[in-house]
Amino acid sequence: MLKKYGYVRVGAIVPELKVGNVEFNTEEIIKEIKALSKEGVQIVTLPELSLTGYTCNDLFHQDILLDNALEGLKKIVEKTKNIDIVSIIGLPISLDNQLFNVAVVIFKGEILGVVPKTFIPNYSEFYEKRWFASSINAISDTVTLFGKEIPFGTNILFQDKENKNITFGIEICEDVWSINPPSNEHALNGATMIFNLSASNEIIGKYEYRKELIKMQSAKTISAYIYASSGVGESSTDVVFSGHAMVAENGTILKENNRFDFSSNSIVMDIDVERIMNNRHKDISYMGVIPKIKYRTVYFNLKDTNENLLRTYPAYPFVPKNEEKRNLRCSEIFNIQASGLAKRLKHTGMKKTVIGISGGLDSTLAFLIIIEAYKKLGIDNKNMIAVTMPGFGTTDRTYTNAVNLVKEFGATLREISIKEACLVHFKDIGQDENTFDITYENSQARERTQILMDIANKEGALVIGTGDLSELALGWCTYNGDHMSMYAVNTSIPKTLVRYLVKWIADTHETTRDTIYDILDTPISPELLPPTKDGKIAQKTEASVGPYILHDFFLYQFLRNGFKPSKIYFIASITFKEMYEEVEIKKWLTFFISRFFTQQFKRSCMPDGPKVGTISLSPRGDLRMPSDADYEIWLKDLENV
């Protein structure tokens, strides 16, 4: 089940080990491989020279150790032939009159390939060149093991027969520390996963450096990087090992183990190779370097039996869960927005701005952005003309908050009711004022935009737009109404992030917070329909378009990761299982797809606005999408789940 969505379950084992005791190590490795197989692991790696131990030193010149290593390998091949798991084992192998430190890949009783280490450390506490040759010195490209000729070399990739995106390459320890790791070529030639068998000892600061190294290599190669290093049992003489295991994906550590454990331990994670390939397709520079090495591909066929997804996806992909990171993100976004607006004002030579202020979150954020831009340029807040335009649906709460906000910051307040103008307009076009349809609503939005634009002309000012990313994605804006402005500061900010930004500004800046806090507590609404009898908001946006938490999740997975609707539904059902029924998730995802496609014409002529994140809907940059694209295949994909 998971394989069809592009997932492959990987593992990294740090086995309990006795240096030089191949029999003990072999049994421990077999036990751990079988245990991970029961967890649904499809590909697993062990540390460098895990059959013999890395610190055998001159014992590597003893034939008995080498012979035992081969016997141990043979036993592992035999004992794992009936389980569906690809295992990567480290041991020494003799070939071409030399001894190589290698990784042997086995699956279902067969040896698929042997990959030797390239960069042999010979400095500080390392002196591997005393025993091992580099892959560069290899003459043969095959090695005979147990009567069969096996591919040998660093130019080998291992690929699933059914899903070519499930392709992995191997490098060993020092290889990744070099200036040009073999994994660079592996990735350029199609490897979405890199497995590293390592024996990295511990000294002060090395843990952090090693972790950053693996993160960076996975980011640079746009791949998953699975790393397993020798455990405490490997420690001998002057060096101590901790048994560090990590799984990284495209610059993020998905999982790591607890180090310094004397017992065998392991980590398991689901890798999303579909996401990796989507990132590579978008990054046109990725294949800017032409691969120099001709590769050989060895095939295997993984069973697709896993149904429970191990990895999680944040319900708020645009909002960091960690408060410290969230605050840093808000600070960065606030500065980007304000600086973008300040540049536009400086370039045009204008000091005045016009904004429609509704008492809602979006206009509040845009208002605060203008205040910050003015601060950067030394412009008096009185140059901001904040216009509140009560209509048929305006409530006392939002009106009061709008007025108070403007007054508290010393901006220029103007109040212009749109009721009379809209009634005249209704009469002109033959609209019944008691028919609360789309014409009734959009007429109010366009009247407000006309007022703002004309005031801007009269005052020599810029109209600052307030609409956000989520509204643009759904087309939840009136064409040539709130859809239009002269500079739109919120166009890269999703609705789920707007709330956090406004609260962060209130908490960290010198403001009168009571008004902003009440705005934060106000239901999201365009207030275009008459309020209830008790004066409360009758029209709540999420009742019409669905929960923004879902739509922002859909938007992120659809554009950032390029996932199919069926996969988005699959992970959304897991992520929101405590909040929404599956039928509701499917309903709103169907709604999202249809709206996203049919409303592209609004985004094709959206105004300028600062890009702040990885997702932007600007037709001049991130989204080159036809306004008349058919979305049938996307809906069909969702119907089949």
N, C-alpha and C positions, 0 to 999 in steps of 0.2 A: 504493500500500500504506500509506504513512504517513498519508495524508490521512484514511483511514477510522478511524484511531486519534486523530484530532484534531490532527495535526501540520501545520504549514505552514513551509516553509523560506524564511527571509528573509535579505537581505543589505544591507550598507551599504558603499558605494564612496566612497573618497576618491581622485579621479582626479588624475593629474598635470595641471597647469593653467597656462595663460599668460593673464594678465590682458588682456582685450580681444581675444584671438585666438580667435574663435568657431570657426573651421574646425578649428584644432588641438584645441580642447576637445571639439568634436563627435566627431571621430574617436576620441579617447581614451575618451569615454563609450561609444560604440558597441562598441569593443573590450572594455571592461570588462564591459559588460552581457552580451555574448556569452560571455565567459569564465565568468561566474557562472551563466549559463544551463546551461552544460555541467556545472556542479556541482549542478544540480538546484534552483537558487534559483527560487522562484516569485514573490516580490515583493522588489524592490530599490529603495533610495532613494539619491540623490546629495545633495551639499551644496546649500546655498542659492546661487541664481544661478550654478550650476555651468557653464552654457553661456557666460556672458560673463565671469565673475569677479565677486566681491562688491565688490572695491575699485576699480571703474571710476569711481566718484565722478561728476563732472560729465559724463563721457563717456556716462552714461545719457541725457543730453539730445541725443545725436547719433543722428539717424535711421538712419544706416548701421549702428550697433551694434544697434539694435532690430530692424532688418530682417534683419540677419545672424543674430540670435538665433532669429527665426522660421524662417529657412531651415535653421538647424541643427536645430531641433526637427522640422521636416518630414523631414529626412534621417534622424533617429533613428527616427521613426515608420516610415519606409519600410524601413530596414535591419533593424529588429527585428520585422517583421510575421510572420516565419516561425518565431519562437521563442516558446515558452510561458513568458513572464515578464512580470509587471506592473512597469513602470519608472516611477519618480517623478523628474521632472527639474525643476530650478530655473532660472527665467529671468524677465526683465521683459516684461510685456505691457501694451499700451495699451488702455484701455476707459473709456468715460464721461468723456472729456476728461482722464483721469488715467493715471498710470503705476503699475502694481501689481507688487509682488514676489510671484511666484506659484510654485506647484508644479503641474506638469502630469502627469497620470496617463495613461499609454499602455499598450495591450495589443493584441497581434496586429494592428498596423496601424491601430488606432483610438485616438482621444483620448477617454478616459472622463469626464474632468472637470478643472476648473482651480480650485485653492484659493489664495486670496490671503492674505497675511500681515495680521494684525490689529494687533499692537502694534509700532509703529515707533519704535525707540530714537532718541533725540535728546539724548544727554548724553555727557560725557567724550569718548572718541574716536569716538563714533557720531553721525552727523548725517543719518540716512536720510530724515527728513522733507523734506530739500532736494530729494529725487527721487521718493519713493514715497508714495502715499496708503494709508491704512488700509482694510481691508475694510469698515469701518463706513461709509465714504464712497461705497461702490459703489452705483450705481443699478440696474444690470442684474443679473439672475440667470443670464444666459447670455452667452457670448462666441462670436463666429463666427471659426473658425480653418480655413483651407484649404477654405472653402466649406461648412462644417458648423457647426451651432449646438451648442455644448457647454455643459453645466451649469457655472456659475461661482458661487463663494461658499464660505463656511466651513461651511455646513450640508449638506455632502455626505458620505455614507458609501459605501464601496465594499465590495461583498459578493459572496462566491462563491455561485453558483447552487445548488450541491449541498450545501454545508455553511454554514449561516447564521452559525455561530460564527466563521467566517473572514471577519471584517469589520474594515476599518481606516478610520481617520481621519487627517487630516494637520494639523500645525501647523508654523510656520516660526520657528526660532531664538528671538527675544525672546518669542514667544508663551508658551513654557513658563516663562519667568522672571517672568511677570506674576502678580498676585495671584489671578486667575481665568483660567487658561489655557483656550483652546478645547478642549483634550483632556478637560477635565472634562465638558463637554456631549457630546463625541464618545462618551465611555465610557458616560455615562448613557443614551445613545441606542443603545447596542449595539456600539460599536467595542471589539474585544478587543485590537487592535493600534493603536498610534499611531506614525506615522513623522514624524520631525522633520528638516527640511532646515535646516542651520545654518551660520553663519559666525561662530564664536566664537573671538576671538583669545586669545592667551596672555599672562597676567601672573601674578605670584607668587600662589599660592593658588587661582587660578581653576580649575585642573584638578580639585582635590579637591572644590571646591564644586559644580562642574558635574556631577561624577560622583554626588555625593550627591543633587543636584537630580533627576537622571534616575531614580535608584533610588527616591527618595521619590515622584515623580510616578507611576511604575509601580506602587508599592505603594498609593498613595492611590486610583488609578483601577482597581486590580486588573486590570492590562493588561500587555501586552508593549510596550516602548518601544524603537523602533529609531531610532538617532541617527547622523547623518553630518554632520561639520563640515569646513569648507574646509581644504585642505592648505597645506603650506609655500609652494607656488607662488603662493598668494594674497597672501603677505606683500608689503607695499608701504609706502613712506614711513615712517610711525611705528608701524605695527602688524605683528605677527608671528603667523601662524596655524600650528597644529600638525597639523591633520587628525585630530581625535579622532573615533573611531567606537565606538559601544557598542550592545549589545543587552541590555536588562534585561527581567526578567519578575517581576512581583509583588514588587518590592523587592529583587531579587537581580540583580547584573550577571552575565549568563551568559557574555559575551565582550566583549572590547575589543581594539583594535588597538595597535600600537606607533606612537606619534606621531612627528612631525618627520621623516617619510620623504618625500624628493623624488619618488620613483617612485609610480605608482598602487598603491594597496593596498586591500584589502577584508576584511570579516569575514562569515562565514556561520554561521547557527544555526537550529536547528529550534525553533519556538515551539509550546507545548502549549496550544492554545486550549480544549481540553476541561478541562484543569486550571483555567484562568482562569475559565471559566463555572461550574465546581463551587464555586470559592471565592466567586464572586458570589452563587450560590444560597444558600450558608450564611450570608453576611453580610447579614442582613435590613436593616441600617442603610444598606446601599449605595444603595438606591433611596429613601432617606428624603427626598432632594431631588427634587422633581418637575422633569423637564426642561422648559425654557422655550422652546426653539427647535424649530421644526418642520423635520425633516430630509428630504432627498431621498436615495434609495438608487440607486446605479448598480451594475449587476451584471456579473460576469465569471465565467469558468469555468476554474478551475485544473486542469491535468492531474495525475493521481496516479501519478507514475512513480518516485518515490523509494522505495528499499527499505532503504538504510543509514541508521540513525538517528545524527545527529551529536552530540546531547546525551547526557550520561551521568547515571545515577542512582546515588547512593551505596549501596553494599551494606549500609552501616550507617546508615540514615537518622536514627536517634535519637542517633547518636554523631558529633560533629564530628571530621573527619579531622585538622584542625590541632590540634597538642598544646596550644597556648596557649588556643585557643577551647574545647577539650575540658576543660581544667582550670577555666576560668571557668564553664563549664556545670555541671561537677560541684560546684563551690563553691556556685553558685546553688541547685541541686537539694537539696544537703545542708542548706542553710539553710532552704529551704521545708519540707522534711520535718520537720526538728527543731523548727522554729517552730510548725508545725501541731500536732505532738504536745504541745509545751510549752503551747500555748493550751488544749488539751483537758484536760491535767492541772491547769492553773491554774483553769479553769472548774469542774471537778468537785471541786476541793479535795483531790485525791488525790496522794499522793507515790509510791505503790507501783505497780509494773507487773509483769506476768507475761508471760514469753515462752518459747516452746518453742525450744530451741537444738539444732540437729541437726549442726552442723559443716559445713553447706552455705552457699552464697553468700547466699541470700535471708535466712535467719535471721541471718547475720552482719551483713548490711547493716542489718536492723531493730534488732539489738542495738546497733550503733554509733550509730544514730539516737537511741535511748533515752539513750545516754551523753551525746550532744550536747545533748539536751533537758534532761537533768538539770543539765548544766553551765550552761545558760542560766538555769535556775531556782534554782541553788544547792542542788540535792538530792544527797544522798550516794548513790553508786552501789549501796550495800548495799540500797537500797530497790527495786532491780530483782531480781526472783526469776526466775532463768534455770533452766528445767527441762529436763534432758536425759532422754529417755525411750527407752532402748534397746528395740528390738523384734527381730523375727525376722531382719531384714535389716541391722541395724546392724553396721558394720565397726569394727575397732579404730581405724582412721585417723580416721574422722569422730567417733567417741566421744572420742578423745583430744583432737582439735582443739576440740571443743565444751567440754570440761572446762577445757582450758588457756585458751581465750578468756575464759571467765567469771572464772577465777581472776586472770588478768592485769589485769583491769579492776576487780577488787574488788567484783563483784556477788555476790549470794547464790546459791549453787549448790544445786540439789536434783536428785537422781537417783531416778527412779521407773521401774522396768522395767514394760513393758506386757505382757510375755509371758504371765504367769500370768492376768491379767485377760482377755486375749484368748482364751486357751484355755478359760476358764470360759464366756465368751460364745459361742465356737464350739459348745460342748457344748449351751448353752441353745437355740441356733437350728438345731442339727443340721448344722453345717458341719464337713466333714472337714478336719482341720488339715494334711493333706498335699495338699489341693487348692488350688493357688495361683491362685485366680481373683479376680475383682473384689471378691467378698465378703471374701475373705481379706485383700486389700489395704485396702479401705475401713474395715473393722472396726478396724484399727490406727490409721488416721487419726482416726476418730471417738473412739476411746478416748483418744488424746492430747488432743484438743480438750476432752473431758469433764474430764480432769485439770486442764487449764489454767483452764477456767471455774470449776471448784469451788475451786481454790486462790485464784483472784481473789475469789470470794465470801467465802472464809474470811479473807483478808487485807485486804479492802477495797481491791482493786487493779483495774487495767484490763488486760485481755488485749490484747496488741499483736500484730496479724496480720503475717505475713511474706510472703504470696503476692504475686506480681508481675503486671504488666500482661499479659505474654505468656501466663501460666498462665490468667488470666481470659479472654483472647481465645479460647483453645482449650478452656476448661472443664476444664483439667487440674488439678482440685482436687476434693476429696471434699465433696459437698454436706453441709452441717452438720458438716463435719470441719475440715480446714485452710481451707476456704472461709469460716469464720466467726471473728470476733474482735470486740473492742469498739472498736478503732481500728486500721486497717490502713495502715501507713506506706508500703508499696511498691506500692500499686495503680496508680500512674501510671508505674512504672519498668519498661520492657521488659527482658527477660532479657539482651539484648546490651549494655544499659547498666549493669546491675547489676555486672557484672565490673569495668568501668572505674571505677564509683563506689567500690567496695570497695578497689580498688588505689589510687585517688587518696587516700582517707582514710588508708590505711596509709602512703602516701608522704609525706603532708603533716601528719599529726597525730602527737602523741607517743604512740606505741603500740609494743608489742612485735610486730615485723613478721613474725617467722618463722612464727607460727601462722597469721596471715592469708594470708601467701604460700602456705602449704601448702593452705589452704582454696581459694585461687584455682586451684590445680593439681588439685583433686579433681574427678573426673567428676560431672556433674549427675545426681542420682538421688534418688528418694523413699525408697529403701532399705526397701521393703516386702516384698521377696522375699529368701529366704536367700542369703548370699554364696556365692562359689565355694569350692571345697575349700581353696584357699590363702588364704581370708579376704578376698578382694577383692570390690569391688562387682560384683554380677551384673546388676543392673537399671539400665540406663542410659536416662534419659528420652528422649534424642534418637533412640534406636533404635526407640522406640515411637511418638513423635509427630512425628518429623522434626526437621531442623536448625532451631534457633531463629533462626539468621541469616536463613533463608528466611521463617519465619513472621513475624518482626518486619518484614521487608521487605513481605510481603503485607499485614500489618496496617496499615502506614503508607500504602501506596498505596490500599488499600481504604477506609479511613476518612478519612484526611487529604485525599486527592485525589479520592476517589469514583470511582476507575477501575473499568471492567468487568473481570471475570476474564480475558477474552481480551487486554486491554491489559496487565494485570499480568503475565500469562504472557509476553507479547511483550517487555516491558522486563526482566523477570527473566531470560529466556533470554539476553539481551545482557549484563546485569550479572554473571551468575554462569556465563558460558560456560566459564570456566577451572576451575570448581569442581564443577558438577553437569551431568549429562546432561539434555537437554530433557524426556525421559520422566520423570525423577525430579522435576524442577521441577513438571511437570503433576500428578504423583501427589500431591505434598505440597500443592499449591495446591487440588486437589480436596478433600483432607483438611481443609485450613484452612476452606474454605467450609462444608463440612458440619458441622464442629465449631462454627464461629462461630455458625451459626444454631441448631443443636440445643441448645447450652449456654447460651442467653440466660437461661433460667430461673434459673441460678445468679447471673448478674450482676444480675438484677432485685431481688435481696435481699442484695446485697453490703454490707458495713459501710462506715461513713465512712472517708475517707482523703484526704490532701492531693493536689490536682491540681497537677502540676508542668510539664506540657507541653501541646501542642496536642491530644493524643489522650488521652481519658479514657473509661472504660467505665461510669462511674457512671450509674445510672438516674435520679439526681436532677439531672443536668446535661447531659452531652454526648451520651449515647446513650439516646434514647427509642425502644426497639425492642420489638415484640411478641415474647413468648416462643414463639409458635406460628406464626411466619412461614414460609412455604414457600420453599425455595431452589432450586426446579427451574429457573427462568429463568437463574439465575447459573451453574448447572452446564451448562445447554444452551449458554450463551455460550462456555464453556470447551471444550466438546466440539467446537465448530465450528472450532477453530484447528488 
